[in-house]
Amino acid sequence: HVMNIIRKNILSLSCHKYASNVIEKALQCATPEERALLVEAICGQQNDPHPPLLVMMRDRFGNYIVQRVIALAQLPQRDMLFW
């Protein structure tokens, strides 16, 4: 399943010039359940000192994904993003 591949490779894909466009489209087209899984992958594990979210925020392509996630995330996912 495409969403599982995206979820497992979210950081490397989000920080790539062209793959980040695919991630944006996946976030737009995802079901609420799929989007929630992608947001969880972006937020990373709670004890991770360098979660994907922080790396993506500092990346020239990844930051667009972070902006898109903030715009599209529903309330439970928004809470995860703004810890």
C-alpha atoms as an extended CHARMM CRD file, in Angstrom:
* protein
*
        83  EXT
         1         1  HSD       CA              0.0000000000        0.0000000000        0.0000000000  PROA      1               0.0000000000
         2         2  VAL       CA              1.3740000000        3.3940000000       -1.0250000000  PROA      2               0.0000000000
         3         3  MET       CA              0.5200000000        5.1660000000        2.2310000000  PROA      3               0.0000000000
         4         4  ASN       CA              2.5070000000        2.5950000000        4.2300000000  PROA      4               0.0000000000
         5         5  ILE       CA              5.5700000000        3.1960000000        2.0450000000  PROA      5               0.0000000000
         6         6  ILE       CA              5.1600000000        6.9380000000        2.4570000000  PROA      6               0.0000000000
         7         7  ARG       CA              4.7240000000        6.6080000000        6.2180000000  PROA      7               0.0000000000
         8         8  LYS       CA              7.8770000000        4.4910000000        6.5950000000  PROA      8               0.0000000000
         9         9  ASN       CA              9.9630000000        6.9350000000        4.5180000000  PROA      9               0.0000000000
        10        10  ILE       CA              8.3010000000       10.1940000000        5.5060000000  PROA      10              0.0000000000
        11        11  LEU       CA             11.4690000000       12.0720000000        6.4620000000  PROA      11              0.0000000000
        12        12  SER       CA             13.5950000000       11.2460000000        3.4310000000  PROA      12              0.0000000000
        13        13  LEU       CA             10.6970000000       11.8190000000        1.0320000000  PROA      13              0.0000000000
        14        14  SER       CA              9.6610000000       15.1030000000        2.6670000000  PROA      14              0.0000000000
        15        15  CYS       CA             13.1710000000       16.5270000000        2.3710000000  PROA      15              0.0000000000
        16        16  HSD       CA             13.5040000000       15.6870000000       -1.3410000000  PROA      16              0.0000000000
        17        17  LYS       CA             12.6590000000       18.3570000000       -3.9230000000  PROA      17              0.0000000000
        18        18  TYR       CA             10.2540000000       16.2820000000       -6.0160000000  PROA      18              0.0000000000
        19        19  ALA       CA              9.1810000000       13.6180000000       -3.5240000000  PROA      19              0.0000000000
        20        20  SER       CA              7.9480000000       16.3550000000       -1.1820000000  PROA      20              0.0000000000
        21        21  ASN       CA              5.3260000000       17.2010000000       -3.8050000000  PROA      21              0.0000000000
        22        22  VAL       CA              4.1160000000       13.6000000000       -3.6330000000  PROA      22              0.0000000000
        23        23  ILE       CA              3.9120000000       13.8400000000        0.1630000000  PROA      23              0.0000000000
        24        24  GLU       CA              1.8400000000       17.0190000000       -0.0920000000  PROA      24              0.0000000000
        25        25  LYS       CA             -0.5750000000       15.3230000000       -2.4830000000  PROA      25              0.0000000000
        26        26  ALA       CA             -0.7500000000       12.2250000000       -0.2710000000  PROA      26              0.0000000000
        27        27  LEU       CA             -1.6910000000       14.4040000000        2.7040000000  PROA      27              0.0000000000
        28        28  GLN       CA             -4.4010000000       16.1130000000        0.6700000000  PROA      28              0.0000000000
        29        29  CYS       CA             -5.8640000000       12.8820000000       -0.7110000000  PROA      29              0.0000000000
        30        30  ALA       CA             -5.5310000000       10.7590000000        2.4310000000  PROA      30              0.0000000000
        31        31  THR       CA             -8.4960000000        9.5850000000        4.4540000000  PROA      31              0.0000000000
        32        32  PRO       CA             -8.6290000000       11.0160000000        7.9920000000  PROA      32              0.0000000000
        33        33  GLU       CA             -7.2440000000        7.7130000000        9.3160000000  PROA      33              0.0000000000
        34        34  GLU       CA             -4.3580000000        7.6900000000        6.8180000000  PROA      34              0.0000000000
        35        35  ARG       CA             -3.6010000000       11.3410000000        7.5410000000  PROA      35              0.0000000000
        36        36  ALA       CA             -3.4920000000       10.5970000000       11.2640000000  PROA      36              0.0000000000
        37        37  LEU       CA             -0.9110000000        7.8490000000       10.6450000000  PROA      37              0.0000000000
        38        38  LEU       CA              1.1890000000       10.2110000000        8.5390000000  PROA      38              0.0000000000
        39        39  VAL       CA              1.0720000000       12.8860000000       11.2500000000  PROA      39              0.0000000000
        40        40  GLU       CA              2.1540000000       10.2900000000       13.8230000000  PROA      40              0.0000000000
        41        41  ALA       CA              5.0910000000        9.3510000000       11.5860000000  PROA      41              0.0000000000
        42        42  ILE       CA              6.0560000000       13.0100000000       11.2210000000  PROA      42              0.0000000000
        43        43  CYS       CA              5.8750000000       13.6370000000       14.9690000000  PROA      43              0.0000000000
        44        44  GLY       CA              8.0090000000       10.5740000000       15.6980000000  PROA      44              0.0000000000
        45        45  GLN       CA              8.4610000000        8.7710000000       18.9770000000  PROA      45              0.0000000000
        46        46  GLN       CA              8.0290000000       10.7400000000       22.1830000000  PROA      46              0.0000000000
        47        47  ASN       CA             11.5860000000       10.0690000000       23.4120000000  PROA      47              0.0000000000
        48        48  ASP       CA             13.2880000000       10.8070000000       20.0700000000  PROA      48              0.0000000000
        49        49  PRO       CA             15.7620000000       13.7180000000       20.5000000000  PROA      49              0.0000000000
        50        50  HSD       CA             15.5360000000       14.5030000000       16.7560000000  PROA      50              0.0000000000
        51        51  PRO       CA             11.9920000000       13.6970000000       15.6260000000  PROA      51              0.0000000000
        52        52  PRO       CA             11.2320000000       13.9730000000       11.9020000000  PROA      52              0.0000000000
        53        53  LEU       CA              9.1110000000       17.0630000000       12.5880000000  PROA      53              0.0000000000
        54        54  LEU       CA             12.0940000000       19.0860000000       13.8350000000  PROA      54              0.0000000000
        55        55  VAL       CA             14.3120000000       17.9700000000       10.9610000000  PROA      55              0.0000000000
        56        56  MET       CA             11.5760000000       18.7840000000        8.4490000000  PROA      56              0.0000000000
        57        57  MET       CA             10.9870000000       22.2330000000        9.9580000000  PROA      57              0.0000000000
        58        58  ARG       CA             14.5980000000       23.1320000000        9.2040000000  PROA      58              0.0000000000
        59        59  ASP       CA             14.6820000000       21.6540000000        5.7190000000  PROA      59              0.0000000000
        60        60  ARG       CA             14.0190000000       23.8020000000        2.6500000000  PROA      60              0.0000000000
        61        61  PHE       CA             11.5300000000       21.2770000000        1.2320000000  PROA      61              0.0000000000
        62        62  GLY       CA             10.3770000000       19.5980000000        4.4380000000  PROA      62              0.0000000000
        63        63  ASN       CA              9.1050000000       22.8660000000        5.8980000000  PROA      63              0.0000000000
        64        64  TYR       CA              6.4280000000       22.9780000000        3.1950000000  PROA      64              0.0000000000
        65        65  ILE       CA              5.2150000000       19.5700000000        4.3670000000  PROA      65              0.0000000000
        66        66  VAL       CA              5.0520000000       20.8330000000        7.9510000000  PROA      66              0.0000000000
        67        67  GLN       CA              2.9820000000       23.8190000000        6.8050000000  PROA      67              0.0000000000
        68        68  ARG       CA              0.6380000000       21.5220000000        4.8620000000  PROA      68              0.0000000000
        69        69  VAL       CA              0.2550000000       19.1850000000        7.8400000000  PROA      69              0.0000000000
        70        70  ILE       CA             -0.6320000000       22.1030000000       10.1120000000  PROA      70              0.0000000000
        71        71  ALA       CA             -3.2310000000       23.2860000000        7.6040000000  PROA      71              0.0000000000
        72        72  LEU       CA             -4.8000000000       19.8430000000        7.1150000000  PROA      72              0.0000000000
        73        73  ALA       CA             -4.5270000000       18.2540000000       10.5570000000  PROA      73              0.0000000000
        74        74  GLN       CA             -7.6890000000       17.7120000000       12.5730000000  PROA      74              0.0000000000
        75        75  LEU       CA             -7.8520000000       18.4360000000       16.3080000000  PROA      75              0.0000000000
        76        76  PRO       CA             -6.2070000000       15.2620000000       17.7210000000  PROA      76              0.0000000000
        77        77  GLN       CA             -3.3370000000       15.5110000000       15.2320000000  PROA      77              0.0000000000
        78        78  ARG       CA             -2.9620000000       19.2430000000       15.8190000000  PROA      78              0.0000000000
        79        79  ASP       CA             -2.4210000000       18.5370000000       19.5070000000  PROA      79              0.0000000000
        80        80  MET       CA              0.3970000000       16.1460000000       18.6000000000  PROA      80              0.0000000000
        81        81  LEU       CA              2.0450000000       18.7780000000       16.3940000000  PROA      81              0.0000000000
        82        82  PHE       CA              1.9900000000       21.5170000000       19.0170000000  PROA      82              0.0000000000
        83        83  TRP       CA              3.5510000000       19.8040000000       21.9760000000  PROA      83              0.0000000000
